[in-house]
Amino acid sequence: MHNEFTAVFERDGEWYIAYCPEIPGANGQGHTKEAARQSLAAAIALILTDRREDGLRAVPPDAERETVTVE
């Protein structure tokens, strides 16, 4: 699946701090902008996986499940 999110970068001394406004709690950091970007991408993936698993816990076993693709 292909998803695109906004990454905002700020400097804090020797660190780059990154966050994603669309996903509360998704933050990253690194000594380079690329390291902060990778850290943020990992945080986004972790949050989305957790939210997906948490949301599916309440789905009844006899409910129909399909995949919807958003481009």
MDTraj code that builds the backbone (N, CA, C; nanometers):
import mdtraj as md
import numpy as np

residues = "MET HIS ASN GLU PHE THR ALA VAL PHE GLU ARG ASP GLY GLU TRP TYR ILE ALA TYR CYS PRO GLU ILE PRO GLY ALA ASN GLY GLN GLY HIS THR LYS GLU ALA ALA ARG GLN SER LEU ALA ALA ALA ILE ALA LEU ILE LEU THR ASP ARG ARG GLU ASP GLY LEU ARG ALA VAL PRO PRO ASP ALA GLU ARG GLU THR VAL THR VAL GLU".split()
xyz = np.array([
    [0.0837, -0.1167, 0.0000],
    [0.0000, 0.0000, 0.0000],
    [0.0890, 0.1241, 0.0000],
    [0.0466, 0.2230, -0.0725],
    [0.1231, 0.3471, -0.0850],
    [0.0519, 0.4574, -0.0074],
    [0.1185, 0.5160, 0.0867],
    [0.0645, 0.6277, 0.1641],
    [0.1659, 0.7407, 0.1641],
    [0.1161, 0.8616, 0.1636],
    [0.2026, 0.9784, 0.1735],
    [0.1545, 1.0651, 0.2878],
    [0.2477, 1.1140, 0.3679],
    [0.2157, 1.1973, 0.4821],
    [0.3083, 1.3191, 0.4827],
    [0.2667, 1.4220, 0.5513],
    [0.3473, 1.5425, 0.5638],
    [0.4525, 1.5224, 0.6729],
    [0.5750, 1.5583, 0.6429],
    [0.6826, 1.5547, 0.7413],
    [0.7292, 1.6984, 0.7640],
    [0.7260, 1.7418, 0.8883],
    [0.7724, 1.8756, 0.9260],
    [0.9033, 1.8586, 1.0018],
    [1.0064, 1.9339, 0.9610],
    [1.1394, 1.9239, 1.0224],
    [1.1755, 2.0546, 1.0910],
    [1.2306, 2.0436, 1.2105],
    [1.2800, 2.1599, 1.2834],
    [1.4177, 2.1259, 1.3386],
    [1.4994, 2.2275, 1.3547],
    [1.6326, 2.2081, 1.4144],
    [1.6246, 2.2355, 1.5635],
    [1.6953, 2.1544, 1.6399],
    [1.7092, 2.1751, 1.7842],
    [1.8553, 2.1479, 1.8175],
    [1.9355, 2.2503, 1.8085],
    [2.0798, 2.2325, 1.8272],
    [2.1357, 2.1455, 1.7167],
    [2.1967, 2.0345, 1.7560],
    [2.2559, 1.9431, 1.6574],
    [2.1561, 1.8405, 1.6044],
    [2.0334, 1.8460, 1.6495],
    [1.9322, 1.7474, 1.6114],
    [1.8321, 1.8039, 1.5123],
    [1.7809, 1.7148, 1.4279],
    [1.6631, 1.7430, 1.3479],
    [1.5470, 1.6727, 1.4168],
    [1.4400, 1.7450, 1.4389],
    [1.3187, 1.6898, 1.4973],
    [1.2144, 1.6864, 1.3862],
    [1.1464, 1.5740, 1.3725],
    [1.0454, 1.5598, 1.2670],
    [0.9136, 1.5151, 1.3286],
    [0.8046, 1.5642, 1.2709],
    [0.6729, 1.5169, 1.3147],
    [0.5766, 1.5187, 1.1973],
    [0.4682, 1.4436, 1.2141],
    [0.3672, 1.4305, 1.1102],
    [0.2362, 1.4872, 1.1639],
    [0.1891, 1.6010, 1.1120],
    [0.0667, 1.6620, 1.1637],
    [-0.0570, 1.5739, 1.1467],
    [-0.0589, 1.4864, 1.0464],
    [-0.1766, 1.4027, 1.0220],
    [-0.1892, 1.2869, 1.1204],
    [-0.0779, 1.2514, 1.1854],
    [-0.0792, 1.1362, 1.2755],
    [-0.0257, 1.1804, 1.4113],
    [-0.1158, 1.2153, 1.5031],
    [-0.0713, 1.2579, 1.6357],
    [0.0185, 1.1525, 1.7013],
    [0.1272, 1.1988, 1.7584],
    [0.2203, 1.1086, 1.8259],
    [0.3319, 1.0571, 1.7379],
    [0.3252, 1.0820, 1.6076],
    [0.4303, 1.0362, 1.5159],
    [0.5423, 1.1391, 1.5126],
    [0.6524, 1.1039, 1.5769],
    [0.7679, 1.1930, 1.5874],
    [0.8949, 1.1157, 1.5550],
    [0.9945, 1.1877, 1.5060],
    [1.1239, 1.1265, 1.4788],
    [1.2347, 1.2259, 1.5092],
    [1.3559, 1.1754, 1.5155],
    [1.4700, 1.2637, 1.5383],
    [1.5951, 1.2006, 1.4805],
    [1.6940, 1.2834, 1.4565],
    [1.8215, 1.2340, 1.4072],
    [1.9209, 1.3472, 1.3943],
    [2.0476, 1.3096, 1.3805],
    [2.1521, 1.4115, 1.3638],
    [2.1538, 1.4664, 1.2217],
    [2.0866, 1.3964, 1.1297],
    [2.0713, 1.4463, 0.9926],
    [1.9229, 1.4480, 0.9597],
    [1.8881, 1.5243, 0.8585],
    [1.7485, 1.5310, 0.8166],
    [1.7015, 1.3936, 0.7684],
    [1.7866, 1.3221, 0.6967],
    [1.7503, 1.1885, 0.6479],
    [1.7287, 1.0911, 0.7635],
    [1.8110, 1.0987, 0.8676],
    [1.7933, 1.0116, 0.9841],
    [1.6606, 1.0428, 1.0538],
    [1.6273, 1.1712, 1.0634],
    [1.4999, 1.2105, 1.1241],
    [1.3834, 1.1622, 1.0392],
    [1.3971, 1.1695, 0.9065],
    [1.2931, 1.1219, 0.8152],
    [1.2708, 0.9717, 0.8335],
    [1.3786, 0.8959, 0.8419],
    [1.3664, 0.7510, 0.8607],
    [1.3057, 0.7182, 0.9966],
    [1.3447, 0.7908, 1.0988],
    [1.2891, 0.7709, 1.2318],
    [1.1394, 0.8007, 1.2322],
    [1.0996, 0.9080, 1.1649],
    [0.9584, 0.9438, 1.1548],
    [0.8807, 0.8377, 1.0780],
    [0.9356, 0.7895, 0.9679],
    [0.8675, 0.6857, 0.8890],
    [0.8450, 0.5593, 0.9725],
    [0.9441, 0.5226, 1.0524],
    [0.9296, 0.4055, 1.1394],
    [0.8203, 0.4289, 1.2433],
    [0.8142, 0.5496, 1.2992],
    [0.7112, 0.5822, 1.3984],
    [0.5725, 0.5770, 1.3355],
    [0.5585, 0.6308, 1.2142],
    [0.4297, 0.6280, 1.1447],
    [0.3860, 0.4842, 1.1211],
    [0.4760, 0.4008, 1.0716],
    [0.4430, 0.2605, 1.0452],
    [0.3998, 0.1893, 1.1729],
    [0.4703, 0.2131, 1.2819],
    [0.4373, 0.1501, 1.4095],
    [0.2990, 0.1930, 1.4586],
    [0.2704, 0.3220, 1.4515],
    [0.1409, 0.3734, 1.4965],
    [0.0280, 0.3176, 1.4112],
    [0.0436, 0.3170, 1.2792],
    [-0.0623, 0.2665, 1.1924],
    [-0.0861, 0.1173, 1.2137],
    [0.0204, 0.0403, 1.2322],
    [0.0056, -0.1021, 1.2590],
    [-0.0695, -0.1243, 1.3900],
    [-0.0324, -0.0505, 1.4929],
    [-0.0981, -0.0631, 1.6226],
    [-0.2457, -0.0252, 1.6140],
    [-0.2761, 0.0838, 1.5456],
    [-0.4156, 0.1279, 1.5326],
    [-0.4979, 0.0268, 1.4537],
    [-0.4377, -0.0303, 1.3490],
    [-0.5082, -0.1311, 1.2694],
    [-0.5388, -0.2539, 1.3556],
    [-0.4391, -0.3035, 1.4262],
    [-0.4592, -0.4220, 1.5109],
    [-0.5610, -0.3932, 1.6208],
    [-0.5528, -0.2771, 1.6832],
    [-0.6460, -0.2407, 1.7889],
    [-0.7884, -0.2302, 1.7346],
    [-0.8043, -0.1697, 1.6185],
    [-0.9363, -0.1540, 1.5585],
    [-0.9994, -0.2861, 1.5177],
    [-0.9171, -0.3833, 1.4779],
    [-0.9705, -0.5114, 1.4316],
    [-1.0063, -0.6061, 1.5457],
    [-0.9622, -0.5778, 1.6660],
    [-0.9936, -0.6658, 1.7794],
    [-1.1438, -0.6765, 1.8043],
    [-1.2172, -0.5704, 1.7766],
    [-1.3603, -0.5680, 1.8053],
    [-1.4461, -0.6173, 1.6885],
    [-1.3849, -0.6545, 1.5771],
    [-1.4618, -0.6987, 1.4608],
    [-1.5146, -0.8400, 1.4878],
    [-1.6459, -0.8584, 1.4724],
    [-1.7027, -0.9917, 1.4938],
    [-1.6459, -1.0922, 1.3935],
    [-1.6310, -1.2186, 1.4338],
    [-1.5711, -1.3190, 1.3456],
    [-1.6495, -1.3427, 1.2171],
    [-1.7807, -1.3168, 1.2183],
    [-1.8610, -1.3419, 1.0984],
    [-1.8756, -1.2179, 1.0096],
    [-1.8097, -1.1066, 1.0458],
    [-1.8153, -0.9851, 0.9646],
    [-1.7292, -1.0019, 0.8398],
    [-1.7716, -0.9386, 0.7293],
    [-1.6951, -0.9424, 0.6046],
    [-1.5875, -0.8351, 0.6094],
    [-1.4674, -0.8740, 0.5680],
    [-1.3545, -0.7799, 0.5646],
    [-1.3004, -0.7742, 0.4225],
    [-1.2780, -0.6535, 0.3739],
    [-1.2179, -0.6300, 0.2438],
    [-1.1143, -0.5192, 0.2581],
    [-1.0311, -0.5063, 0.1582],
    [-0.9300, -0.4006, 0.1555],
    [-0.9779, -0.2874, 0.0655],
    [-0.9614, -0.1648, 0.1136],
    [-0.9919, -0.0463, 0.0360],
    [-0.8608, 0.0271, 0.0106],
    [-0.8334, 0.0597, -0.1145],
    [-0.7121, 0.1309, -0.1510],
    [-0.7439, 0.2775, -0.1762],
    [-0.6660, 0.3657, -0.1147],
    [-0.6825, 0.5083, -0.1320],
    [-0.5576, 0.5615, -0.2000],
    [-0.5733, 0.6265, -0.3112],
    [-0.4595, 0.6821, -0.3854],
    [-0.4600, 0.8324, -0.3765],
])
top = md.Topology()
chain = top.add_chain()
for i, resn in enumerate(residues, 1):
    res = top.add_residue(resn, chain, resSeq=i)
    for name in ("N", "CA", "C"):
        top.add_atom(name, md.element.get_by_symbol(name[0]), res)
traj = md.Trajectory(xyz[None], top)
